[in-house]
Amino acid sequence: MWQDFIALHARTRAGQLALLDRQSGRSFTYAELHAEINRLADLLWRLGVRDDDRVVLLAPSRVEHITLFFACIRIGAILAPLNHRLADQEIAAILADLEPKCLLGERPGFIGLDTLNQDAPPRPLPERTIPLEQVLMILYTSGSSGTPKGVMFHAGMIRANIDNTLSADVLRADDVSIVNTPFFHTGGYHVFCLPMLCVGGTLILHERFDAGWVLEEIREAGVTVFWAVPTMFQAMFDHADFARTDFSRIRFLLSGGAPLSLALIQGYHQRGVPFKQGFGLTEVGPNCFLLQTCEAPLHPDSIGRPMKNSDVRVVDERGNPVAPGEVGEMWIAGPHVCKGYWRHAALFAAAMHEGHFATGDLVRVDAEGLFYVIGRKKELYISGGENVYPGEVERQLASHPHVVQAVVVGVPDAKWGEVGLAWCVIRAPLDLVGIRAYLDPRLARYKHPLHVRILEAMPLLANGKIDRPILKRWGLEIFSKKD
């Protein structure tokens, strides 16, 4: 059964600081957080929300993302946090799919979060037993390759993700962490937010990411652990305050969502900061692998080994296991796999193979059992009959002293079928000749990009990741044109 750990901490560590909300200036002890959750649960009940009803939340990161999630659990409802940056037509399509009972947010027809009535004292709600199969949350995928799908997070999935994190002994009750990634993506809730509340630690909530704010929190607020995506860590590294920030209280930094460049990892290691990568995805949860902190300097480009609840296979196109060192697709099974796609059961069934979810991620495993992400299966392109994995090329490009960021996409070519186009953000002049000369001793020639385009900055998705689909589209627009 699901354990209400906020209620537990409200009894056993009532005065412990649970949450600092920098936007509103409010702070909550565990007792105060528990009371606020009860108030909102009663409010939702007064609004007619009942078992299995969907409650939509459309807002930037703010404390209600946390309190409403637990409030929905108290009354058996399902919270669906949506991307507040979506256009009205996109929102309308998701609402038609969800058929929600209640709309909370700052758009016409929604109940404004700042107008929620706080006058009436909450009525005590009866204790509820939450079975592990009950859906607690629906998160919509970005939809970059088609119609967004609602991923159903059941209680067992969320609990298994928390257990994976805590069993790895990476969080403690005296830890302080920052949450500034959006809650409409899995990392916002499930990397450190819910596990940190479960262990009884302290969260600092920011409405959005700002490199200067994060570095200030590390200096002033006693931050001990922090998770972000690579573009955020790059922005922190490039910030003027990075050199003067004292990282001595940081136990470790964790990156996820996309591969890190080796140069960036080493830049943090040179400051004495334990820095490592994790791995996960919406459908299987974000905490599936663990790289021990002591191993991070020795294997900085590895995501580590599967956590104890994760059954991982690496297979070829026919579903057969590949040999150590060979590249294959990663399939994952375990209690942390989602319940399915909301109202799209056939799509989810198509992604399942022998009880495993086919992630679409290409990996290799070394002799020590350490996993390395090579790239996404759909990003692979074939040049002159040879498979090229963009992630492999990007890691080498990112090690160039003049390259800040690099993304490689396949584009049409009359001779080779497809070739690589490298989109680069650079800190000093660099052209294709220089790139290929640098890659010569590092990669086979067929892996070299044959085109390069320089950008001032990478286009980003709402979660801070690089928008690879738009870079792919731009490349096709350039090289699909007829002369």
C-alpha positions as CSV (number, residue, x, y, z in Angstrom):
1,M,0.0,0.0,0.0
2,W,1.0,3.6,-0.5
3,Q,2.5,5.3,2.6
4,D,1.5,8.9,3.4
5,F,5.0,10.0,4.3
6,I,4.1,13.7,4.7
7,A,1.6,12.7,7.4
8,L,4.2,10.5,9.0
9,H,6.8,13.3,9.1
10,A,4.1,15.7,10.4
11,R,3.8,13.4,13.5
12,T,7.4,12.5,14.0
13,R,9.4,15.6,12.8
14,A,6.7,18.3,12.8
15,G,9.1,21.2,13.1
16,Q,11.6,20.1,10.4
17,L,11.7,22.5,7.5
18,A,10.2,20.7,4.4
19,L,10.0,23.4,1.8
20,L,11.2,27.0,1.0
21,D,9.2,28.6,-1.8
22,R,11.4,31.4,-3.2
23,Q,8.7,32.8,-5.4
24,S,6.1,33.5,-2.7
25,G,8.6,33.7,0.2
26,R,6.6,31.1,2.1
27,S,8.1,28.3,4.1
28,F,6.6,25.1,5.4
29,T,7.6,22.7,8.2
30,Y,6.3,19.2,7.7
31,A,3.4,19.9,10.0
32,E,2.5,23.0,8.0
33,L,2.8,21.2,4.7
34,H,0.5,18.5,6.0
35,A,-2.1,21.1,7.1
36,E,-1.9,22.8,3.7
37,I,-2.4,19.5,1.9
38,N,-5.4,18.8,4.0
39,R,-6.8,22.2,3.3
40,L,-6.5,21.7,-0.5
41,A,-7.9,18.2,-0.3
42,D,-11.0,19.5,1.4
43,L,-11.2,22.3,-1.2
44,L,-11.1,19.8,-4.0
45,W,-13.8,17.8,-2.3
46,R,-16.0,20.9,-2.1
47,L,-15.4,21.4,-5.8
48,G,-16.9,18.0,-6.4
49,V,-13.7,16.1,-7.2
50,R,-14.0,12.4,-6.4
51,D,-12.2,9.0,-7.0
52,D,-10.3,8.8,-10.3
53,D,-11.3,12.3,-11.4
54,R,-8.6,14.2,-13.2
55,V,-7.4,17.5,-11.8
56,V,-5.4,19.6,-14.3
57,L,-2.8,22.0,-13.0
58,L,-1.5,24.6,-15.6
59,A,1.2,26.8,-14.0
60,P,4.9,27.5,-13.7
61,S,6.7,25.7,-10.9
62,R,5.2,26.7,-7.6
63,V,4.3,25.1,-4.3
64,E,0.9,24.0,-5.4
65,H,2.5,21.4,-7.7
66,I,3.5,19.6,-4.5
67,T,0.6,20.3,-2.2
68,L,-2.1,19.5,-4.9
69,F,-0.4,16.2,-5.8
70,F,-0.7,15.0,-2.2
71,A,-4.2,16.6,-1.8
72,C,-5.4,14.6,-4.8
73,I,-4.0,11.4,-3.3
74,R,-6.0,12.1,-0.1
75,I,-9.3,12.1,-2.0
76,G,-8.4,9.5,-4.7
77,A,-8.1,11.9,-7.6
78,I,-5.4,12.0,-10.3
79,L,-3.2,15.1,-10.8
80,A,-2.3,16.1,-14.4
81,P,0.3,18.9,-14.5
82,L,0.4,20.3,-18.0
83,N,3.1,22.4,-19.8
84,H,2.0,26.0,-19.2
85,R,3.9,27.0,-22.4
86,L,1.6,25.1,-24.7
87,A,-0.7,27.0,-27.1
88,D,-4.4,27.0,-26.5
89,Q,-5.0,24.5,-29.3
90,E,-2.5,22.1,-27.8
91,I,-4.1,22.5,-24.3
92,A,-7.5,21.9,-25.8
93,A,-6.4,18.6,-27.4
94,I,-5.0,17.3,-24.1
95,L,-8.1,18.4,-22.2
96,A,-10.3,16.5,-24.7
97,D,-8.2,13.4,-24.0
98,L,-8.2,13.8,-20.2
99,E,-11.8,15.0,-19.6
100,P,-10.8,16.6,-16.3
101,K,-13.2,17.4,-13.5
102,C,-11.3,20.5,-12.3
103,L,-9.0,23.0,-14.1
104,L,-6.5,25.0,-12.0
105,G,-4.3,27.7,-13.5
106,E,-4.1,31.1,-15.0
107,R,-6.1,30.7,-18.3
108,P,-9.7,31.6,-19.1
109,G,-12.0,29.0,-17.6
110,F,-9.5,27.9,-15.0
111,I,-9.7,28.4,-11.3
112,G,-6.8,30.8,-10.4
113,L,-4.4,29.4,-7.9
114,D,-4.1,32.7,-6.0
115,T,-7.9,32.9,-5.6
116,L,-8.3,29.5,-3.8
117,N,-10.4,30.2,-0.8
118,Q,-8.5,29.9,2.5
119,D,-11.2,31.2,4.8
120,A,-13.2,28.0,5.5
121,P,-11.4,25.7,8.0
122,P,-10.8,22.3,6.4
123,R,-13.0,19.4,7.5
124,P,-11.2,16.3,8.6
125,L,-11.1,13.8,5.8
126,P,-11.3,10.0,6.4
127,E,-8.2,8.0,6.2
128,R,-7.8,6.3,2.8
129,T,-6.0,3.1,1.8
130,I,-4.2,3.6,-1.5
131,P,-3.5,0.4,-3.4
132,L,-0.3,0.3,-5.4
133,E,-2.1,-0.1,-8.7
134,Q,-4.0,3.2,-8.3
135,V,-3.0,5.9,-10.8
136,L,-1.9,9.1,-8.9
137,M,-0.5,11.2,-11.7
138,I,-0.6,11.6,-15.5
139,L,2.3,13.3,-17.3
140,Y,2.1,14.1,-21.0
141,T,5.1,13.4,-23.2
142,S,6.5,16.3,-25.2
143,G,4.9,15.0,-28.4
144,S,7.9,16.0,-30.5
145,S,7.3,13.0,-32.8
146,G,3.5,13.0,-32.7
147,T,0.5,13.4,-30.5
148,P,1.3,13.7,-26.8
149,K,0.6,10.6,-24.7
150,G,-0.5,10.7,-21.1
151,V,1.8,8.4,-19.0
152,M,0.0,6.9,-16.0
153,F,2.1,7.0,-12.8
154,H,0.5,4.5,-10.4
155,A,1.3,4.4,-6.7
156,G,3.6,1.4,-7.1
157,M,5.6,3.1,-9.8
158,I,6.2,6.2,-7.8
159,R,6.9,4.2,-4.6
160,A,9.4,2.0,-6.5
161,N,11.2,5.1,-7.9
162,I,11.5,6.5,-4.4
163,D,12.7,3.2,-3.1
164,N,15.3,2.9,-5.9
165,T,16.6,6.3,-4.9
166,L,16.7,5.8,-1.2
167,S,18.0,2.2,-1.3
168,A,21.0,3.6,-3.2
169,D,21.8,5.6,-0.1
170,V,22.1,8.8,-2.0
171,L,19.8,11.0,0.1
172,R,19.7,11.8,3.8
173,A,17.3,13.6,6.1
174,D,19.7,16.5,6.5
175,D,20.1,17.0,2.8
176,V,19.0,20.3,1.1
177,S,18.2,20.3,-2.6
178,I,16.8,22.8,-5.2
179,V,13.8,22.1,-7.5
180,N,13.7,24.3,-10.5
181,T,13.0,21.9,-13.3
182,P,9.4,21.9,-14.6
183,F,6.9,19.7,-12.9
184,F,5.2,18.7,-16.1
185,H,8.2,16.5,-16.8
186,T,9.2,13.5,-14.7
187,G,12.4,14.9,-13.3
188,G,10.6,17.8,-11.5
189,Y,8.7,15.4,-9.2
190,H,10.6,12.2,-9.3
191,V,14.4,12.7,-9.3
192,F,14.8,14.4,-5.9
193,C,11.5,16.1,-5.0
194,L,9.4,13.2,-3.8
195,P,12.4,11.1,-2.6
196,M,13.6,14.1,-0.6
197,L,10.2,14.6,1.1
198,C,10.0,10.9,1.8
199,V,13.4,10.9,3.6
200,G,12.5,14.0,5.5
201,G,14.9,16.5,3.8
202,T,14.5,20.1,2.7
203,L,13.6,21.4,-0.7
204,I,14.1,24.9,-2.1
205,L,11.7,25.7,-4.9
206,H,12.3,28.2,-7.7
207,E,9.9,29.1,-10.4
208,R,12.5,28.6,-13.1
209,F,16.1,27.8,-13.6
210,D,18.7,30.5,-13.3
211,A,22.4,29.7,-13.1
212,G,23.1,32.6,-10.8
213,W,20.3,31.7,-8.4
214,V,21.5,28.1,-8.2
215,L,25.1,29.1,-7.5
216,E,23.8,31.6,-4.8
217,E,21.8,28.8,-3.1
218,I,24.8,26.6,-3.1
219,R,26.9,29.3,-1.4
220,E,24.2,30.6,1.0
221,A,21.6,27.9,1.6
222,G,23.6,24.9,2.4
223,V,22.6,22.9,-0.7
224,T,24.1,19.4,-0.5
225,V,22.7,17.6,-3.6
226,F,21.3,19.0,-6.9
227,W,19.9,17.5,-10.1
228,A,19.6,19.2,-13.5
229,V,19.9,18.6,-17.2
230,P,23.3,19.2,-19.0
231,T,22.4,22.6,-20.5
232,M,21.8,23.8,-17.0
233,F,25.1,22.6,-15.7
234,Q,26.8,24.1,-18.7
235,A,25.1,27.5,-17.9
236,M,26.3,27.2,-14.3
237,F,29.9,26.4,-15.4
238,D,29.9,29.3,-17.8
239,H,28.5,31.8,-15.2
240,A,30.8,34.4,-13.8
241,D,30.0,33.2,-10.2
242,F,31.1,29.6,-10.8
243,A,34.8,30.4,-9.9
244,R,33.9,32.0,-6.6
245,T,31.3,29.5,-5.5
246,D,32.2,27.2,-2.5
247,F,31.1,23.7,-3.4
248,S,32.5,22.1,-0.2
249,R,29.0,21.2,1.1
250,I,27.9,19.5,-2.1
251,R,27.9,15.8,-1.6
252,F,27.2,15.2,-5.3
253,L,25.7,16.7,-8.4
254,L,23.5,14.6,-10.7
255,S,22.8,15.1,-14.4
256,G,20.1,13.4,-16.4
257,G,17.9,13.9,-19.5
258,A,20.7,13.8,-22.0
259,P,24.4,12.7,-22.2
260,L,27.0,15.0,-20.6
261,S,30.1,16.1,-22.4
262,L,33.3,14.7,-20.9
263,A,34.9,18.2,-20.8
264,L,32.0,19.5,-18.7
265,I,32.3,16.6,-16.2
266,Q,36.0,17.2,-15.9
267,G,35.5,20.9,-15.4
268,Y,33.4,20.2,-12.3
269,H,35.7,17.5,-11.1
270,Q,38.6,20.0,-11.2
271,R,36.6,22.0,-8.7
272,G,36.5,19.0,-6.4
273,V,32.7,18.5,-7.1
274,P,31.5,14.9,-7.2
275,F,29.5,14.8,-10.4
276,K,27.8,11.9,-12.1
277,Q,25.1,11.0,-14.6
278,G,21.9,9.1,-14.1
279,F,19.4,7.6,-16.5
280,G,15.6,7.3,-16.8
281,L,12.6,8.3,-18.9
282,T,9.0,9.1,-18.3
283,E,7.6,5.6,-18.9
284,V,10.0,3.8,-16.5
285,G,10.9,6.6,-14.0
286,P,14.1,8.7,-13.9
287,N,16.0,6.7,-11.3
288,C,16.9,3.3,-12.9
289,F,20.8,3.4,-12.8
290,L,23.4,4.3,-10.2
291,L,27.0,5.3,-10.6
292,Q,28.7,5.2,-7.2
293,T,30.2,8.5,-6.3
294,C,33.6,7.0,-5.9
295,E,33.4,5.6,-9.4
296,A,32.4,8.8,-11.1
297,P,36.0,10.2,-11.7
298,L,37.1,6.8,-13.1
299,H,34.1,6.4,-15.4
300,P,32.7,9.9,-15.9
301,D,30.8,9.0,-19.1
302,S,29.0,6.0,-17.6
303,I,25.4,6.0,-16.2
304,G,26.4,3.2,-13.9
305,R,24.7,-0.1,-13.2
306,P,21.0,-0.9,-13.0
307,M,19.4,-0.4,-9.6
308,K,18.2,-3.4,-7.7
309,N,14.6,-3.2,-8.9
310,S,15.5,-2.8,-12.6
311,D,15.7,-5.7,-14.9
312,V,17.7,-4.5,-18.0
313,R,18.3,-6.2,-21.3
314,V,20.4,-4.9,-24.2
315,V,19.2,-6.4,-27.5
316,D,19.7,-6.3,-31.2
317,E,17.0,-5.7,-33.8
318,R,15.6,-9.2,-33.3
319,G,15.4,-8.9,-29.5
320,N,18.5,-11.1,-29.0
321,P,21.1,-10.2,-26.3
322,V,24.2,-8.4,-27.7
323,A,27.7,-9.3,-26.6
324,P,29.5,-7.0,-24.0
325,G,30.9,-3.9,-25.7
326,E,28.3,-4.1,-28.6
327,V,25.6,-1.5,-29.1
328,G,22.0,-2.5,-28.6
329,E,18.6,-1.1,-27.6
330,M,17.9,-1.1,-23.8
331,W,14.7,-2.8,-22.6
332,I,13.7,-2.3,-18.9
333,A,11.3,-4.1,-16.6
334,G,10.5,-3.6,-13.0
335,P,7.9,-2.2,-10.6
336,H,8.9,1.3,-11.6
337,V,7.5,0.9,-15.2
338,C,4.3,3.0,-15.7
339,K,0.8,1.6,-15.9
340,G,0.4,2.6,-19.5
341,Y,-0.7,5.4,-21.7
342,W,-4.0,7.1,-20.8
343,R,-6.6,5.8,-23.3
344,H,-3.9,4.5,-25.6
345,A,-3.4,1.0,-24.4
346,A,-2.4,-0.4,-27.9
347,L,0.4,2.1,-28.2
348,F,1.8,1.1,-24.8
349,A,1.4,-2.6,-25.6
350,A,3.4,-2.1,-28.8
351,A,6.4,-0.8,-26.8
352,M,6.3,-3.8,-24.4
353,H,8.4,-6.9,-25.2
354,E,8.4,-10.0,-22.9
355,G,7.4,-7.7,-20.0
356,H,10.1,-5.1,-20.8
357,F,9.6,-1.6,-22.0
358,A,11.6,-0.8,-25.2
359,T,13.2,2.5,-24.3
360,G,14.6,3.4,-27.8
361,D,17.9,4.2,-26.1
362,L,21.1,2.6,-27.6
363,V,23.7,1.6,-25.0
364,R,26.7,-0.6,-24.6
365,V,27.9,-2.4,-21.4
366,D,31.5,-2.9,-20.6
367,A,33.2,-5.9,-18.8
368,E,32.5,-4.3,-15.4
369,G,28.8,-4.1,-16.1
370,L,28.8,-0.3,-16.5
371,F,26.4,1.1,-19.0
372,Y,27.1,3.9,-21.5
373,V,24.4,5.7,-23.5
374,I,25.3,5.9,-27.2
375,G,22.2,7.7,-28.4
376,R,18.6,7.3,-29.4
377,K,17.6,4.6,-31.8
378,K,15.5,7.1,-33.9
379,E,18.6,9.4,-34.1
380,L,20.8,6.8,-35.7
381,Y,21.5,7.4,-39.4
382,I,23.2,5.2,-42.0
383,S,26.0,6.6,-44.1
384,G,27.4,4.5,-46.9
385,G,25.9,1.4,-45.3
386,E,27.5,2.1,-41.9
387,N,25.5,2.9,-38.7
388,V,26.4,6.3,-37.2
389,Y,25.4,7.1,-33.6
390,P,25.2,10.9,-33.2
391,G,25.8,10.7,-29.5
392,E,29.2,9.1,-30.1
393,V,30.2,11.9,-32.5
394,E,28.8,14.6,-30.2
395,R,30.9,13.4,-27.3
396,Q,34.1,13.8,-29.3
397,L,33.0,17.2,-30.7
398,A,32.2,18.4,-27.2
399,S,35.8,17.6,-26.1
400,H,37.2,20.1,-28.6
401,P,38.4,23.2,-26.7
402,H,36.5,25.5,-28.9
403,V,33.1,23.7,-28.7
404,V,30.6,24.5,-26.0
405,Q,27.8,22.3,-27.3
406,A,27.3,20.0,-30.3
407,V,24.3,18.2,-31.8
408,V,24.7,15.9,-34.8
409,V,21.7,15.0,-37.1
410,G,21.5,12.9,-40.2
411,V,20.7,14.7,-43.5
412,P,20.2,13.5,-47.1
413,D,23.2,13.0,-49.3
414,A,23.2,11.9,-53.0
415,K,26.4,9.9,-52.6
416,W,26.2,8.4,-49.1
417,G,22.5,8.3,-48.5
418,E,22.9,10.2,-45.3
419,V,25.7,12.2,-43.7
420,G,26.1,14.1,-40.5
421,L,25.3,17.8,-39.9
422,A,26.9,19.2,-36.8
423,W,25.2,22.1,-35.1
424,C,27.7,23.7,-32.8
425,V,27.9,26.5,-30.2
426,I,31.5,27.6,-30.1
427,R,33.7,29.8,-27.9
428,A,36.3,30.5,-30.6
429,P,36.3,30.3,-34.5
430,L,36.0,26.8,-35.9
431,D,35.1,25.4,-39.3
432,L,34.5,22.0,-40.9
433,V,38.1,21.6,-41.8
434,G,39.2,22.1,-38.2
435,I,36.5,19.8,-36.9
436,R,37.5,17.0,-39.2
437,A,41.1,17.4,-38.4
438,Y,40.3,17.1,-34.7
439,L,38.2,14.0,-35.2
440,D,40.6,12.2,-37.5
441,P,42.5,10.3,-34.7
442,R,39.3,9.9,-32.7
443,L,36.6,8.6,-35.0
444,A,36.4,6.6,-38.3
445,R,36.0,8.9,-41.3
446,Y,32.5,7.7,-42.1
447,K,31.4,9.1,-38.7
448,H,32.7,12.6,-39.4
449,P,30.0,15.2,-40.1
450,L,30.2,16.5,-43.6
451,H,28.4,19.8,-42.8
452,V,28.6,22.2,-39.9
453,R,26.4,25.1,-38.8
454,I,27.3,27.5,-36.0
455,L,24.6,28.7,-33.6
456,E,24.6,31.5,-30.9
457,A,22.7,29.1,-28.6
458,M,21.0,25.8,-28.9
459,P,17.2,25.8,-29.1
460,L,15.7,24.4,-25.9
461,L,12.6,22.5,-24.9
462,A,10.6,23.6,-21.9
463,N,12.4,21.1,-19.7
464,G,15.8,22.6,-20.5
465,K,16.9,19.9,-22.9
466,I,18.2,20.7,-26.4
467,D,15.4,20.6,-28.9
468,R,16.8,17.9,-31.2
469,P,13.6,17.6,-33.4
470,I,13.8,21.3,-34.5
471,L,17.5,20.9,-35.3
472,K,16.7,17.8,-37.4
473,R,13.9,19.7,-39.1
474,W,16.2,22.7,-39.9
475,G,18.8,20.3,-41.3
476,L,16.2,18.6,-43.6
477,E,15.0,22.0,-44.7
478,I,18.5,23.0,-45.7
479,F,19.6,19.7,-47.4
480,S,16.4,18.5,-48.9
481,K,16.1,21.5,-51.2
482,K,16.6,20.7,-54.8
483,D,19.3,22.7,-56.6
